[in-house]
Amino acid sequence: MSKEQFNELPRPTFRWMKVNHLELDQEPVQELKPVELVIRKEGQVEAEPYQGNALPDLGDFQGASKESLELALKGGNASCAVTVPEGAEASVWITYTVSETVPKLVGQLKVTAGKGSKVQVYELFDGDAENGLVDLLQYVDAGEGAQVQISKVQVHGDRVRHIDARLVREGKEASVKFVSAEVGGRQNVVNVVAKLDHDEAEFDSASMYLGDKDQLFDYSYLVPTRGCKTGTNILTTGALMGTSKKYFRGTIDFLRGGKKAVGDESDVCLLLNKGVHSISVPLLLCKEDDVVGNHASSSGQIDKDMLFYLMSRGFDEAGAQLIIVESNIRPVIDRLGDSELEDKALQAVRSKMQQGSRKGN
């Protein structure tokens, strides 16, 4: 079976380190069955499914992989356009469900926010199927002063490959935020490129994950900053059990002319047992001297003193671990902004932690 390369670093390092990209078996898609997305909306907004490719020229955007990008650009069976006019406020809920009847969802989500508008998009990915696949290309065009937040909860079964590629373009003083809870899926690949070409544009991403069995999570972020006084904040945080793996590749690129830009990135991982694997590559690239960049990465086992303290208060080891893990990821879940999505994420985390403790993870 041929291989497919995902999330290649923009500045590759030594090959022997094996962090430049992710390599997975290619899964060809021969047929896409029709699917009806569940869409709910509030406020002044258009949210309609469409066929084919409705995206503009993506420039040098590479997506998660060449193959997955080409597939999503064909339009697939799960495309939707969300359009908010100038000065309006709106919310949209979209549910993507994988099933044995429709095991593969491929498409685009095009979010266009007019000048001074405010839009919140809530995404739920659920369901399971043999050789299930989600390949979604999300395109966000935030006009001057627009505020966009995309909140995502992914609770697929353990037979789904989930690919989420995102391209963000922002106008002056615009703000785009991503809040993601990744709990399910067999292989999860997230690729984000946010282009801050205009002054005082802001990009914020907060993601949590919980791995078990042989799950894989692979995150890639690239934020080129050309505008003055831009702000970037990237956070991934989570925990790993079983033999699960997590990769983080975060790159903030301070380009010439982007004076007084501020960029922060952080990756935090709790290792709940032996056999898990966590790799973190936070990069800061700089061609401009009047900027502030911070990056941090930490991974390690649960603090034994903290565990002992909680167990001395009456919790068993599994319960104490759950409290510690939940305290680590709860700030991200609380930012989702929708109580039903927050509950789904928390219940998925608690269920997985309980199953892991019964297996002795």
N, C-alpha and C positions, 0 to 999 in steps of 0.2 A: 504494500500500500504506500502511495506517495505521501510525503510529508508537507506540512504547511507551517510557515513561520509567522508567528504573531508577535506584536508589540516590540519591534526592534528598537533598540536605543538610538537616539539621534546622533550620539557620539559614542560609537562602540569602544569597548575596552578589550583587554586581553581575552582571547578566545578560551583559554584554559579555565577562566573563571566561570564560564557557562552562564553568563547573566545578560548577554547581548540581546537575546530573544528567547521566545518560547517556541518549542517545536512539538507539534501534535500530528497524529495521523489525519490526513485529509478525509472529510466525509462528503462525498459528492451528493448533490441534491438533484434528483432526476424528475421529481414531480411535486408540485405544490398544490394542495387541495384548498378550495375556497374556505374562507373563515369570516365570521362576522364578529368584529371587535365590539366589546361592550363599552360604550362611550356615554358619559354623563357630563353635562356642562351647566355652569351657572354664570350669569353676567353677560356682558356684550362680547360674544366670541363666536367664531365659526370653528367647528371641529367635525371634519368630515373625512371618511375614508376615500382613497383614490387609487387608481391603477397606474402602473408605469412609473417613470422617474419624473418627479416634480421639483428636484433640487437644482440650484444654479451650479455654475462651475465651482468645483471644490478646490481648485488650485493645486497646491502640493500636498494636500491631505492624503495620507497613506492608509487610513483606517486601521483596524486591528490586524488585518492581513490583506494582501493583494486579492486573494480569492474571495474572502468574505465581503470585501468592499465591492468587487465586481458583481457579486450576487445581489447585494442590497441595492445597488444602483439600477438594477433591472426593474425594481419596483415590488416584486414578490406578491404576497397575498395578505400582508398585514400593514399597509401604509395608511397614514392619517396626517392631515394638515390642520394645525391649530393656528388661527389668525385672530389677533386682537388689535382693534383699531387704535389710533392715536388717543391717548388720554383715558382709555377705558380700563376697567378692572374685571378680571374673570378667573374662574377656576374650571379645570377639566379633569375628569377621572377616566382612565383608560385601563381596561383589563385584558391582558394577553394570556390565554389559556392553551397549554399544550395538552393534547389528548391522543388516544390511540387512533381516533378518527382523523384528527389533524395533528400529526406529530411534528410538523416543521412550520415555523412561523418566520417569514422573511419579509423585510420591508423597511419603510422609512417613517420617521416622525419628524415632521417639519413644523417648527414653532417660530412664528413671526410675530414679534411684539412691536407695535408702533411706538412712536415718540411719546415718552411720558406715560406709557401704559404699565399695568401691573398684572402679571399672570402667574398662576400656580398650576402646575401639571402634576397629577398624582398617577403613578404607574404601579400596577400590580401584575407580577408575573407568577403564574402558578400552573399546576398540572404536571403530568408526567407521561412518558411514552417511550417505548423501545426505540433507541436511536433518535431520541427527541432533539430538536434543534431550534434555537432562537437566534436569529441574525438580524439585529435592528441597528439601523443607521439613524442617529438622531442629529438633526441640524437645527441650531438655535441662532436666529438673527434678531438681536436686541437693538432696537433703535435708540436714539439719543435719550438718555434719562430713563429708559425702560428698566423695569425690575422683573426678572424671571426666576422662578424657583421650580426645579423638577425634583420631586420626591419619589423614590423608587423602593419597592419592597419585592424581593425575589425569593420565592419559596417553592421552587420547582422540586420534583422528585429527583432521585439520584441517577436518572438515566438521560438527563438533558444536558447538552452542550449549550451554554449561554454566551453569546457574543454581543457586546454592547459597545458600539463605536459612536463617539460624539464629537461634533465640530461646532465650536462656538465663535460667533462674530459679534462684536459689541461696538456700539456707537459711544460717543462722548458721554461720560458720567453714567453709563449703563451699568447694571449689576446682574450677574447670572450666578445662581447658586444651585449646586447639586447636593442632594442628601440621599444616601443609598444604604439599604440594608440587604446584604447578600448572605442568605442562609442556605438555600437549596442549591440544586444543580450538581452535575458531575464534574464539569470543567467550566469555569467562569472566567471569561476574558473581557476586561474593560479597557477601552482605549479612549482617552480624552485629549483633544487639542483645543485650547482656548486662546484666541488671538486678541490681545489687548493692543489694538493699533491706535486707539484714540485716548485723549487725556482723561484721567480720573475714572477710567473704566475699572470694574472690580470683578474678580472671579473667586468663588469660594466653593470648595468641594469637601464634604465630610462623608466618609464611607465606613461601615462596619461589616465584619464578616465573622462567620463561625464555621470552622472546618471540622469534618469528621471522616472516618474511613479513609478512602483514597481521594477525597475531594481536592480540587485544584482551584486556586484563585490567583489570577494574574492581572495586576493593575499597571497601567501606563498613563502618565500625564506629561504633556508638553505645553508649556505656557510661554510663548514668545511675547515680550512686552516692548512695544514701540512708543506708546503714548506716555506723556508725563504724568507723574503722580498716580500711577496705576497701583492696584492692590491685589495680591494673590495669596490665598490661604488654602493649603491642601492638607487634609488629614485622613489617614486610614488607620483603623484600630480594630483589633479582634483577637480571636483565640483559635488555637489549633488542637485537635485531638486525633487519635488513631494514627494514620500515616499521611495525613493531609499536608498540603504544601501551599505556600503563599509567596508570590513574588511582587515586589513593588519597584517600579521604575518611575521616578518623578524628576522632571527637568523643568526648571524655571530659567528662561533664557533672557537675560537683560540685554536688549539690543541697543545699538547706538542711537541716541536721541531720547531714550526713555528715562529722562532724569527724574530723580526723587521717587522712583518706583520702589515698592516694598513687596517682598515675596517671602512666604514662610511655607515650609513643608515638613510634615512629621509622619512617621510610620511607627506604630506601636503594636507589638504582638506578644500574647501570652502563650507559652508552650506548656500545655497541660499534661503531656506525657512524652516519653522518649519515642523516637521514630518520626516525629513531625519535622518539617523543613520550612524555614523562613529565610528568604533572601531579600535584602533591601538595598536599593541603589538610588539614594537621593542626590541629584546633581544640581549645581548652580553654575550656569554659564554667564559670562559677563563681558560686554564690550563697552559698558558705560560706567564711569567711576562714581557718579552721584546717586547711588542706589543702596538699599539695605536688603540683604538676603540671609535667611536663616534656614538651616535644615537639620533634622534630627531623626535618629532611628534607634529603636530599642526593642530587644526581644529577650525573653527569659522566662524562667519558671515562676510560678506563684510564690510570693514571699512566705516562707515557712512560719515566720512569727505571726504574720497576719492570719494565716490559716489556723495556727494554734489558738490564737485569740478568739476567732469565731467559733471554733469547735469547743473551746472552754465555756462558751456562752450557750451551749446546748445544740448546736448544729452538727450534723454528721459531716464527713469530709465532702460528700457530693453537694450537700446544701451550702457549705462554706465556699466551695469552688464556684457554684452558681452565683452567689452574692458578689464575689470578686469579679467574675467575668461580666456580670450585668452592670456593675458599677463602672466598668471600663467602657462598655458600649452604649449604655443608656443615654448619655448626652447626645449621641448621634441620633438614636431612635426618637428622642424627644423633639428633635428638630424637623421631623417629617411633616408635622403640621396637620395631620389628619388622624383622629383617634382610632378609627377602624384599622388603618394601615399600621399604626403604632402597636395596636393589640396583636395583629397578625404577626408582626416581626417578633414581639416579645414571646408570644406563645410558641413560635417556631424555635426560638433560641432555647426556651425552657424545656421543650420536648426533646430537642437534640441533646442537651446537657444531661437529661435524665436517662436517655438511651445510652449515652456514652458511659455514664457511671455504672449502669447495669452490666455493660460489657467489660468493665474494669479499666477504662481509659483514664 
